[in-house]
Amino acid sequence: MLPVSLFFWFLCFAHKISLDEKTIKTLFLKAYNLLMSNRESIAADCRTLADMLGDMTAIEFQLSACYIIL
């Protein structure tokens, strides 16, 4: 995934080389455009994760079983 790799490249190596403002803006816009071109699938992945993390049915069932035993 290029946007993440560009971000980490910047964090790791930006202090070793001098980047002018135009280069930084260009790299940011490239990463942003790549991210936005894939935003529907990213949003779907986030919704799936939220559903998985937000589903407490199994945990509530286990807790209710514990209360019955007590």
C-alpha positions, 0 to 999 in steps of 0.5 A: 500500500503506497500511502503507508509506505510513503508515510513511513519513508517520510518518518524514517528518512526525512530527517536525513535528507532535505525535502522542499515544500513542493516535494512534500506537498506532491508526495502528500497529494499522491498518497491522498489521491491513492487513498481516496481512489480506494475509499469505498473498500476502506469504508467497507473494511471499517464497517466490517471491523466495527461490526465485529468489534461491536458484536458482544453477543458471544461475550454476553452469552458467556457472562449470562452462563456464568451468572446462572452458575453462580 
